[in-house]
């Protein structure tokens, strides 16, 4: 109990950042579940949403800028899929992965060019940027609402996948890509919906993340993107509940490590955890063992 009281601010921060990682990790796990592709540009999409908010909020009221950022991020994610991945649908998987890395560097370098490499201050968003007292610990409102909003969005996503026509199509494509095509499912539509949903969640995650970490740089999406990918692998890539659980575990653990004074090692912990998981349980906590058809 004394440990929890002492480290409560770090635990709360860990739950908050875990929720933000979860929103990014879902994008990784959904795309992999359908295309068997690690979308390395996903973290940079998250960063691009941060810069869009910086520039749009400078000229527009926040109540217009916020929904506009989400819409533009979704459009950017859709365009990435159509331009960089759709033409390579029948290409070897390695070609698609190289294309994903190329898109990642293209977005990063575009951000370097537009911003001249200068860090930008994220705008202060009323209400969620305010301080709040939780069990004697001072934190921000965004820290409290992030896990709640994450759970609501994940529940809505799970309901969409289970009970809607497009959700059933997603499940079918993730099970058997070729058979789904033969059954008349519009593969391109399903994939586009997947990227749209992932981009929407990345935009929301960006809004929450940069409200806490208020500096946006062209490489700001790299580390959160990598940690979200580790979370997806930890939970079992392809599993949405697994990605969410993995993200919360990573967020809480790395913030407790900060609280213990081992700040130098908190990034290293995430990747050490990845190595341990891949050795002990390569399919992750909720991942299914793959079977090769003969």
Order of alpha helices (4+ residues) and beta strands (2+ residues): alpha-alpha-alpha-alpha-beta-beta-beta-alpha-alpha-alpha-alpha-beta-alpha-alpha-alpha
